[in-house]
């Protein structure tokens, strides 16, 4: 993950654009015993043996939301956290006050 942070830091420092591509490799690790015929959908092009789809400017990467401003690059996991909360059925939950008195000393 350190290399990802380094690339993002370089992109921010040099004002490089961040572009996202998706390489389709569904059959990369599978031995097929039959012939398969298909046509690539619109928006795909072939690079060697792989189909590549242009996803535009980088918005999400490894469960991180990536946004850009004049100040630099911002990364957050808000969407990832909300997805976890939603999967657990707690999306509508609201915060409650803590039932213990604050600043209490607990002795064991």
Order of alpha helices (4+ residues) and beta strands (2+ residues): alpha-beta-beta-beta-beta-beta-beta-alpha
